[in-house]
Amino acid sequence: FAPPFLFQTPGRVGSQGSDSDSSAAPGNAVDVNNEGSSEGFICPLCMKSHGSAEELFKHYEAVHNSGIDSTRGGEGHLSPERDEVSLLRQEVQDLQASLKEERWYSEELKKELEKLQGQRQQDSKSDGLTTSTSTESLERQLEEIQVENFNIKQMKDLFEQKAAQLSTEIVDLKAKYDEEISLREGAEQKMTNLTQELLKERTTIEDLKTELLQRPGVEDVAVLKKELVQVQTLMDKMTLERERESEKLKDECKHLQAEQANSEATINQLKAELAKGPQEVAVYVQELQKLQSSVKELEQKNQSLTEKLLKKEQEYSQLEEKHNEISVSKKNVQASFHQKDLDCQQLQAKLSASEASIQRLQAELGEKGEAGQKLKEELSEVETKYQHLKAECKQLQQQREEKEQHGLQLQSELSQLHSKLLEAERQLGEAHGRLKEQRQLSSEKLMDKEQQVADLQLKLSRAEEQLKEKVANSTELQHQLDKAKQQHQEQQTLQQNTTSKLREAQNDLEQVLRQIGDKDQKIQNLEALLQKSKENISLLEKEREDLYAKIQAGEGETAVLNQLQEKNHALQIQVTQLTEKLKNQSESHKQAQENLHEQVQEQKAHLRAAQDRVLSLEANITELSSQLNESKEKVSQLDVQVKAKTELLLSAEASKAAQRADLQNHLDTAQHALQDKQQELNKVSVQLDQVTAKLNDKQEYCAQLEANLKDYKEQHLYLEQKTEELEGQLKKLEADVLDAKASKEQALQELQQQRQQSTELDLRIAELSKQLEAEREAMSSSKLDLQKKSEALEQAKQHISKQEEENTSLKHNLEKSSQDTSKQLKELDCKVQAATSELQQVKSEKDTLLKDLTATKEKLSKSSENFKKRKEELEKEIEKGKAAVAEMEKSYQEVKQQLQVQTESVAKERNELKNSLEKKEGISKQLSIELDSTRAQVLEIQGLLKEKENSEQHLQGKLREVKESFEQKKKHSETLQAELKTALLEKAELENKLQQQTILSAQELKAEKGKLADLQKTHEKNKENMEKLQLDLYGKESELLATRQDLK
């Protein structure tokens, strides 16, 4: 099993270098990072953090691996992936063992260093200063040891990174393995479903092939078309004849109704004669008394005649019963006729529908024949392609065997590389042992210099941090200055806008003041007019007093009244004019007041905004002045720090010059090793290029195969759709045929019943004709006795009443049947009307039988003739219908056979296509599996090569970084000095600019304050003017009100 995915939080890789100082025993569990254990390795499924990779691995196997192992039964095709996982796991274990060894070595080195430091401190107390030569040699050894420590730490980091990468790759492979298992199960289920569907579709296709093979030819289709045309013509003739017969029956019904009316009239006459009968009987009694002698002789004859009459009455009652039965059978026959008419109409509709369906089927059969030919052509093409694919598969198998051999060779080469790595690790272990011996000797002497170097490095780092902070502060100050400049410019623009708005407001105020002056003049004019009006009023009062005096004296009353009316009219006109002027003036005053009020409020808002801006400018100026003072202080501090750092840089350069010589020696040895490894890499890269080229060829071939598979699948879907459509049409045709068969059987049954009924009716009619002839002879003798006839009439009436009751019961039954069959109400209404008309005909026939049986016999003979004619016509129609149905059945069977042949052929073609598709899918699956295995091998080889390249590039990068860092520090020191000088110059210029800006801003503030004072003064003046105007308006309104009251 592969270990789970190792999730690490950000910042872990950077902390691994600093974690080398942590102490741990070599036998303990591997802890890659002790400081980051709170974040640690996270499980990808339950998102729990763990302290180490081993803990996470154990957790994954215990918790999450149980559910996965249950789904792994019987899956041998994934054995190469398991082998890869086991190999990766072995590599991880090897890396972990190497990490443990290196950690143990580093811990032992630390312990030895601590011991040496303690011994050195004791020696320093006892001994004095060491010689300069020994210190130089110790410094060199110390630098070499530091470089080796640094290299070991880097190797350790690389090994840890490799372990993490391998664990992540193993977890990814495990997740992919689980996903592939689930996908395989889903694919197997889909395959089972597809196989079932394919079997069903094969059966349907075979049926369609059989039907297609049994497809009729062009001549058969032409014969069928002719026969259909003949059947249609026959059906049209039949419908026309039936319509004619229905018209004849309607005419006969009308005649029978007229005869019924005549018979009712005759019955009424007979009743009247019967009412007159008793009077005639009295006359006859007198005559009978005279003829008693003759009566006695005739009594014997009468007795014999009565016996004969009784017999004849019984026979008559039997005949009436038979007649009733015949009428009922007639009704049933008529009802069956109506039903047959309806059935014929339905059959006609079905025939038209079947003709349309046959035409569609013929068109579809033609299309399917073309499609079948196309499919045969495609099958031939597919077979050729299949043969090509077989040949290509053989070639691919050969290539696969060659690639397997090549993979074995690559594996052997990888094992050789692995053995070389082990030898290199052994050499490193020997070097570590030598280094330990050297460290034990040199650690006592070099601890002091390490401390000094560490202190210098700390100081340099702090100085660099301070420089960075100061540079950042200077950049922030520049940004703040830029922002202040922008704000100042914005404020200047705002001030300009405010000044322009204030000028506009002043202009508006001047205009308003002019308007107010004009209105004052108008008000003065109005006051003058008011004074004039007062004078006029006083004159009018004087005139009024004079007039009162005249009126009291009685002189010129009419003239005085006319004058008063004229004056009143003139005064009213003046008053209306004055009121209109006052209204207009008051409205204009109000509008002016509102405008002035709005303008004043706007100016107040502008003043407040200007004051706020002035305050903000003052605050910004104070902040800028404080920042200037702080920046001056910081610049003085930076000068002091720069001097100290230059001294530190000089000392650091002296120490780095010694390191450079050692690094060059190491570079020479590393370059020789790199050249050897580059040669090996070139060989492996050539092999990789070959393998990738072969893989690309296989991928292109697989893409072509996939495209062909898609084309075949599309054709398969198209054929399935066609088969489904044909199945639906077949089902529809089968349903139509079943309906036709059922209707045919019903029609045959009804025809048989009608034939039986017709034979029974013929027998009854023959019997009735014989009986009627016998009754005719008997009735000629019975006409002599009226009394006996009256009794016979009463009996007949009773029979008629019984028949009427039976008719009413039949009507009730018909109504019930009409309620049950709501869909056929119209047809049943027609039948009920026909039944009622027939009942009326029966009544009339019974009445006429009492009078003249001869007429009934003629009518019966006519009806029997008509019935025979109808019977013969129906038999002819039935024979024609049978012939048409037989022809339809034959055509249907032929079409069905052809469709079956077609379905069988399509099913065979479909099976062949599916078999070819399944084979191709198997080949494609095998190819995909081979490609996956080869890709995995190539990825492994590429990963190993990349690791080697990365290690070499890492060494080269480190060498370059050491060189570049040395050169950068030199450049950095030079740039720092130049930047400090430029910064001092820029800060001096900034101070001058800021002082100038503060002076300008103070001047602008003074100008704005003066403008604000002027605006406040003008605002106060406007207020005073407004108050005066309001007082004047109130006074004038009061005066106007007083004048109106006086006028009233």
CORURRA-V499339 format. One record per pair of residues at least 24 apart in sequence whose C-alpha atoms are under 10 Angstrom apart, sorted by the first residue. I is the first residue (numbers start at 0). J is the second residue. Records with the same first field share a line. If there is no record, write none. Layout:
BEGIN
I=J, J
END
This chain:
BEGIN
0=56, 60, 64, 68, 81, 82, 84, 85, 88, 169, 170, 173
1=56, 59, 60, 81, 83, 84, 85, 86, 87, 88, 165, 166, 167, 168, 169, 170, 171, 172, 173, 174
2=52, 53, 55, 56, 57, 58, 59, 60, 84, 87, 88, 91, 165, 166, 167, 168, 169, 170, 171, 172, 173
3=40, 41, 42, 43, 44, 52, 53, 55, 56, 57, 58, 59, 60, 63, 64, 166, 167, 168, 169, 170, 171, 172, 173, 174
4=40, 41, 42, 43, 44, 52, 55, 56, 59, 163, 164, 165, 166, 167, 168, 169, 170, 171, 172, 173, 174
5=39, 40, 41, 42, 43, 48, 49, 51, 52, 55, 56, 162, 163, 164, 165, 166, 167, 168, 169, 170
6=38, 39, 40, 41, 42, 43, 46, 48, 49, 52, 55, 163, 166, 167
7=35, 36, 38, 39, 40, 41, 42, 48, 163
8=35, 38, 39, 40, 41
9=35, 38
10=35
11=35, 36, 38, 39
12=156, 157, 159, 160
13=156
14=156
15=152, 153, 155, 156, 159, 160
16=149, 152, 153, 155, 156
17=152
18=152
19=102, 105, 106, 152, 155, 156
20=102, 105, 106, 109
21=102, 105, 106
22=102, 103, 105, 106, 107, 109, 110
23=99, 102, 103, 105, 106
24=99, 102, 103, 106, 107
25=96, 98, 99, 100, 101, 102, 103, 104, 106, 107
26=99, 100, 103
27=99
28=52, 53, 54, 95, 99
29=53, 54, 95, 96, 98, 99, 102
30=54, 95, 99
31=95, 98, 156, 159, 160, 162, 163
32=159
40=163
43=170
52=162, 163, 166
56=166, 170
67=173, 174, 176, 177, 180
68=177
70=177, 180, 181, 184
71=176, 177, 180
74=180, 183
76=928
77=176, 179, 180, 928
79=932, 935
80=172, 173, 176, 931, 932, 935
81=172, 173, 176
83=169, 172, 932, 935, 936, 939
84=165, 168, 169, 170, 172, 173
85=169
87=162, 165, 166, 168, 169, 939
88=162, 165, 166, 169
90=161, 162, 165
91=158, 159, 161, 162, 163, 164, 165, 166, 169
92=162
93=162
94=155, 158, 159, 161, 162, 165
95=158, 159, 162
97=155, 158, 424
98=154, 155, 156, 158, 159, 162
100=428
101=151, 152, 154, 155, 428, 431
102=152, 155
104=428, 431, 432, 435
105=148, 151, 152, 431
107=435
108=431, 434, 435, 438, 439
111=435, 438, 439, 442, 443
112=435, 438, 439, 441, 442, 443, 446
113=442, 443, 446
114=439, 442, 443
115=438, 439, 440, 441, 442, 443, 444, 445, 446
116=442, 443, 444, 445, 446, 447
117=443, 446
118=442, 443, 444
119=442, 443, 444, 445, 446, 447
120=443, 444, 446, 447
122=443, 444
123=443, 444, 447
129=444
133=441, 444, 445
134=441, 444, 445, 447, 448
135=445, 657
136=441, 444, 445
137=440, 441, 442, 443, 444, 445, 446, 448
138=441, 444, 445, 446, 447, 448, 449, 654, 657, 658
139=441, 445, 657, 658, 660, 661
140=437, 438, 440, 441, 442, 445, 661
141=437, 438, 441, 442, 444, 445, 446, 448, 449
142=445, 449, 654, 655, 657, 658, 661, 662
143=434, 658, 661, 662, 665
144=434, 435, 437, 438, 441, 442
145=449
146=658, 661, 662, 665
147=431, 434
150=954, 957
151=427, 431
153=953, 954, 957
154=950, 953, 954
157=946, 949, 950, 953
161=946
194=913
197=719, 906, 909, 910, 913
198=906, 910
199=906
200=718, 719, 722, 723, 902, 905, 906, 909, 910
201=719, 722, 902, 903, 904, 905, 906, 907, 908, 909, 910, 911, 913
202=902, 903, 905, 906, 907, 909, 910
203=719, 722, 723, 725, 726, 899, 901, 902, 903, 905, 906
204=718, 719, 721, 722, 723, 725, 726, 898, 899, 900, 901, 902, 903, 904, 905, 906, 907, 908, 909, 910
205=898, 899, 900, 901, 902, 903, 904, 905, 906, 907, 908, 909, 910
206=722, 726, 895, 896, 897, 898, 899, 900, 901, 902, 903, 904, 905, 906
207=367, 722, 725, 726, 729, 895, 896, 897, 898, 899, 900, 901, 902, 903, 904, 905, 906
208=371, 896, 897, 898, 899, 900, 901, 902, 903, 904, 905, 906, 907, 908
209=895, 896, 897, 898, 899, 900, 901, 902, 903, 904, 905, 906
210=364, 892, 893, 894, 895, 896, 897, 898, 899, 900, 901, 902, 903, 904, 905
211=364, 365, 367, 368, 371, 894, 895, 896, 897, 898, 899, 900, 901, 902, 903, 904, 905
212=368, 894, 895, 896, 897, 898, 899, 900, 901, 902, 903, 904
213=892, 893, 894, 895, 896, 897, 898, 899, 900, 901
214=361, 364, 365, 368, 893, 894, 895, 896, 897, 898, 899, 900, 901
215=361, 364, 890, 893, 894, 895, 896, 897, 898
219=890, 893
220=357, 358, 361, 890
223=354, 357, 886, 887, 890
224=354, 357, 358
226=883, 886, 887
227=350, 351, 354, 883, 886, 887
229=883
230=347, 350, 879, 880, 882, 883
231=347, 350, 351
233=876, 879, 880
234=343, 344, 346, 347, 876, 879, 880
235=347
237=343, 872, 873, 876
238=340, 343, 344
240=872
241=340, 869, 872
244=869
248=833
249=833
252=833, 836, 837, 839, 840
253=836, 840
254=840
255=836, 837, 839, 840, 841, 843, 844
256=836, 837, 839, 840, 843
257=840, 843
258=839, 840, 843, 844, 847
259=839, 840, 841, 842, 843, 844, 845, 846, 847
260=839, 843
261=843, 846, 847
262=842, 843, 844, 845, 846, 847, 850
263=842, 843, 846, 847
265=846, 847, 850
266=846, 847, 849, 850
269=789, 792
270=789
273=785, 786, 789
276=785, 786
301=784
304=780, 781, 784, 787
305=781, 784, 787
307=777, 781
308=777, 778, 780, 781, 787, 788, 791
309=787, 791
311=773, 774, 777, 778, 781
312=774, 790, 791, 794, 795
314=770, 774
315=770, 771, 774, 791, 795
316=794, 795, 798
318=766, 767, 770, 771
319=795, 798, 799, 802, 845, 848
320=798, 802
321=763, 764, 766, 767
322=763, 764, 767, 841, 845
323=802, 805, 838, 841
324=760, 763
325=756, 759, 760, 763, 764
326=834, 837, 838, 840, 841
327=806, 809, 834, 837, 838
328=753, 756, 757, 759, 760
329=756, 757, 760, 834, 837, 866
330=830, 831, 833, 834, 837, 838
331=753, 756, 834
332=752, 753, 756, 757
333=830, 833, 834
334=826, 827, 829, 830, 831, 833, 834
335=749, 750, 752, 753
336=749, 753, 873
337=826, 827, 829, 830
338=746, 749, 826
339=745, 746, 749, 750, 873
341=826
342=742, 743, 745, 746
343=742, 746, 880
345=739, 742
346=738, 739, 742, 743, 880
349=735, 736, 738, 739
350=735, 739, 883, 884, 887
352=735
353=732, 735, 736, 739, 887
354=887
356=728, 731, 732, 735
357=732, 890, 891, 894
359=728
360=725, 728, 729, 732, 894, 898
361=894
363=725
364=725, 894, 897, 898, 901
367=721, 725, 901, 905
368=901
370=718, 721, 905
371=718, 901, 904, 905, 908
374=714, 718, 905, 908, 909
375=904, 905, 908
377=711, 714, 912
378=908, 909, 911, 912
381=707, 711, 911, 912, 915, 916
382=911, 912, 915
384=707
385=915, 916, 918, 919
388=704, 919, 922
389=918, 919, 922
391=700
392=919, 922, 923, 926
395=697, 700, 926
396=925, 926, 929
398=693, 697
399=926, 929, 930, 933
402=690, 693, 929, 933
403=929, 932, 933
405=686, 690
406=690, 933, 936, 937
409=683, 686, 936, 937, 940
410=936, 940
412=683
413=939, 940, 943
416=679, 943
452=650, 651, 654
455=647, 648, 650, 651
456=647, 651
458=644, 647
459=644, 647, 648, 651
462=640, 641, 643, 644, 647
463=644, 971, 972, 975
465=637, 640
466=637, 640, 641, 975, 979
469=630, 633, 634, 637
470=975, 978, 979, 982
472=630, 633
473=630, 633, 634, 982, 986
476=623, 626, 627, 630
477=986, 989
479=623, 626
480=623, 626, 989, 993
483=616, 619, 620, 623
484=993, 996
486=616, 619
487=616, 619, 996, 1000
490=609, 612, 613, 615, 616
491=1000, 1003
493=608, 609, 612
494=609, 612, 613, 1003, 1007
497=602, 605, 606, 608, 609
498=605, 609, 1007, 1010
500=601, 602, 605
501=601, 602, 605, 606, 1010, 1014
504=598, 599, 601, 602, 1014
505=598, 602, 1014, 1017
507=594, 595, 598
508=595, 598, 599, 1017, 1018, 1021
511=591, 592, 594, 595, 1021
512=595, 1021, 1024
514=588, 591
515=588, 591, 592, 1024, 1025, 1028
518=584, 587, 588, 1028
519=1028, 1031
521=584
522=581, 584, 1031, 1032, 1035
525=577, 580, 581, 1035
526=1035, 1038, 1039
528=577
529=577, 1038, 1039, 1042
532=570, 573, 1042
533=1042, 1045
536=570, 1045, 1046
539=563, 566
570=1046
571=1046, 1047
574=1042, 1043, 1046, 1047
577=1039, 1043
578=1039, 1043
581=1035, 1036, 1039
585=1032, 1035, 1036
588=1028, 1029, 1032
589=1029, 1032
592=1025, 1028, 1029
595=1021, 1022, 1025
596=1021, 1022, 1025
599=1018, 1021, 1022
600=1018
602=1014, 1015, 1018
603=1014, 1015, 1018
606=1010, 1011, 1014, 1015
607=1011
609=1007, 1008, 1011
610=1004, 1007, 1008, 1011
612=1004
613=1000, 1003, 1004, 1005, 1007, 1008
614=1004
616=997, 1000, 1001, 1004
617=997, 1000, 1001, 1004
619=997
620=993, 994, 996, 997, 1000, 1001
621=997
623=993, 994, 997
624=990, 993, 994, 997
627=986, 989, 990, 993, 994
628=990
630=986, 990
631=983, 986, 987, 990
634=979, 982, 983, 986
635=983
637=979, 983
638=979, 980, 983
641=972, 975, 976, 979
642=976
644=972
645=972, 973, 975, 976
648=968, 969, 972
649=972
651=968
652=965, 968, 969
655=965
656=965
659=961, 962, 965
662=958, 961, 962
663=958, 962
665=958
666=954, 955, 958, 959
669=951, 954, 955, 958
670=951, 954, 955
672=951
673=948, 951, 952, 954, 955
676=947, 948, 951
677=947, 948, 951
679=944
680=944, 945, 947, 948
683=940, 941, 944
684=940, 941, 944
687=937, 940, 941, 944
690=933, 934, 937
691=933, 934, 937
694=930, 933, 934, 937
697=926, 927, 930
698=926, 927, 930
700=926
701=922, 923, 924, 926, 927, 930
702=923
704=919, 920, 922, 923
705=919, 920, 923
707=916, 919
708=916, 917, 919, 920, 923
711=912, 913, 915, 916
712=912, 913, 916
714=912
715=909, 912, 913, 916
718=905, 906, 909
719=905, 909
722=902, 905, 906
725=898, 902
726=898, 902
729=894, 895, 898
732=891, 895
733=891, 895
736=887, 888, 891
739=884, 887, 888
740=884, 888
743=877, 880, 881, 884
746=877, 880, 881
747=877, 881
750=870, 873, 874, 877
753=870, 873
754=870, 874
757=863, 866, 867, 870
760=863, 866
761=863, 866, 867
764=856, 859, 860, 863
765=860
767=856, 859
768=856, 857, 859, 860
771=848, 852, 853, 855, 856
772=852, 853, 856
774=852
775=851, 852, 853
778=849, 851, 852
788=849
791=849
792=846, 849
795=845, 846, 849
796=845, 846
798=845
799=841, 842, 845, 846
802=838, 841, 842
803=838, 839, 842
806=834, 835, 838
807=835
809=834, 835
810=834, 835
END
